Amino acid sequence: VQLQASGGGLVQPGDSLRLSCAASGSGFGDFAMAWFRQAPGKERRFVAAITMKGDNTYYADSVEGRVTISRDNTKNTATLQVNDLKPEDTALYLCAASRSYPRVTTVAYPYWGQGTLVTVSS
């Protein structure tokens, strides 16, 4: 599967963004999907994940309550809605896919998109 993330940009604190991850290739519904983010000079960190059918979701403590992950298997798309953005949310946001049950570690995901940059600044 090939992944293409989009939807990032420069926003102000308190704004919302909807990030999308478009998958090409067959069998999108066979993959768990996740979002990670990587701030400049820092390690890549888990943000959210969703199971193959979308019946279970998982969130990092640092974003829970502000972030919603969803997917549409008919459109081969996974989405991350981020509300009340803060400067510390500034990062490259990457989507990832795995044929296994969602995990919070990067090594669990063999497939990665190129990322979309989110910058939160006043």
C-alpha positions as CSV (number, residue, x, y, z in Angstrom):
1,V,0.0,0.0,0.0
2,Q,1.2,3.5,-0.8
3,L,0.1,6.4,1.5
4,Q,-0.2,10.1,0.8
5,A,-0.8,12.5,3.6
6,S,-2.3,16.0,3.2
7,G,-4.1,18.8,5.0
8,G,-1.3,20.4,7.0
9,G,-0.5,24.1,7.0
10,L,0.1,27.2,9.1
11,V,-2.6,27.8,11.7
12,Q,-3.1,29.8,14.8
13,P,-3.5,28.4,18.3
14,G,-7.0,27.3,18.9
15,D,-7.6,26.4,15.3
16,S,-8.6,23.0,13.9
17,L,-7.2,20.9,11.1
18,R,-8.3,17.9,9.2
19,L,-5.5,15.7,8.0
20,S,-6.1,13.1,5.4
21,C,-4.2,10.0,4.4
22,A,-5.1,8.5,1.0
23,A,-4.1,5.0,0.3
24,S,-3.5,3.5,-3.1
25,G,-3.5,-0.2,-3.9
26,S,-6.0,-2.9,-3.0
27,G,-7.0,-4.1,0.4
28,F,-7.1,-0.9,2.4
29,G,-9.5,-2.6,4.8
30,D,-6.9,-5.1,5.7
31,F,-4.7,-2.5,7.3
32,A,-4.7,-0.8,10.6
33,M,-4.0,2.8,10.2
34,A,-2.1,5.2,12.5
35,W,-0.9,8.8,12.7
36,F,2.5,9.7,14.2
37,R,4.1,13.1,14.5
38,Q,7.7,14.3,14.6
39,A,8.7,17.7,15.8
40,P,12.0,19.2,14.7
41,G,14.9,17.5,16.4
42,K,12.7,15.1,18.2
43,E,11.7,11.4,17.8
44,R,8.6,10.3,16.0
45,R,5.7,9.8,18.4
46,F,2.4,8.0,18.3
47,V,-0.7,10.1,18.0
48,A,-3.6,7.9,17.1
49,A,-4.6,4.6,15.5
50,I,-7.6,2.8,14.2
51,T,-8.4,-0.8,13.6
52,M,-9.1,-2.3,10.1
53,K,-12.9,-2.0,10.4
54,G,-12.7,1.2,12.3
55,D,-14.4,-0.3,15.4
56,N,-11.6,0.6,17.8
57,T,-9.5,3.7,18.2
58,Y,-6.5,4.5,20.3
59,Y,-5.0,7.9,21.3
60,A,-1.8,9.2,22.9
61,D,-2.5,10.8,26.3
62,S,-1.0,14.0,25.1
63,V,-3.8,14.5,22.5
64,E,-6.8,12.6,23.8
65,G,-9.9,14.8,23.8
66,R,-8.6,17.0,21.0
67,V,-8.0,14.4,18.3
68,T,-10.3,12.0,16.4
69,I,-9.1,9.4,14.0
70,S,-11.5,7.9,11.5
71,R,-11.5,6.0,8.2
72,D,-13.6,5.4,5.2
73,N,-12.8,2.0,3.6
74,T,-14.9,2.8,0.6
75,K,-12.7,5.8,-0.2
76,N,-9.4,4.3,1.0
77,T,-8.9,7.2,3.3
78,A,-7.9,7.7,7.0
79,T,-8.5,11.1,8.6
80,L,-7.1,12.8,11.7
81,Q,-9.2,15.7,13.1
82,V,-7.2,17.9,15.4
83,N,-8.9,20.6,17.4
84,D,-7.7,23.4,19.7
85,L,-4.3,23.3,18.2
86,K,-1.4,24.4,20.4
87,P,2.2,25.5,19.5
88,E,3.5,22.2,20.8
89,D,1.4,20.4,18.2
90,T,3.8,21.7,15.5
91,A,5.3,18.7,13.8
92,L,5.4,16.7,10.6
93,Y,2.4,14.4,10.8
94,L,2.8,11.0,9.1
95,C,0.3,8.3,8.4
96,A,1.3,4.6,8.6
97,A,-0.3,1.3,7.9
98,S,0.1,-2.2,9.3
99,R,-1.6,-5.6,8.6
100,S,-1.4,-6.2,12.3
101,Y,-3.5,-4.9,15.2
102,P,-2.7,-1.3,16.0
103,R,0.4,-0.6,18.1
104,V,2.0,2.6,19.4
105,T,5.5,1.9,18.2
106,T,6.9,3.0,14.8
107,V,8.4,-0.5,14.2
108,A,5.0,-2.0,14.0
109,Y,4.2,-0.1,10.8
110,P,5.9,-1.2,7.6
111,Y,4.2,1.4,5.4
112,W,4.6,5.1,5.7
113,G,3.5,8.2,3.9
114,Q,5.7,11.2,3.4
115,G,4.0,13.4,6.0
116,T,2.2,16.7,6.1
117,L,3.6,19.7,8.0
118,V,1.5,21.4,10.7
119,T,2.8,24.6,12.1
120,V,0.9,26.3,15.0
121,S,1.9,29.9,15.6
122,S,0.4,33.2,16.3
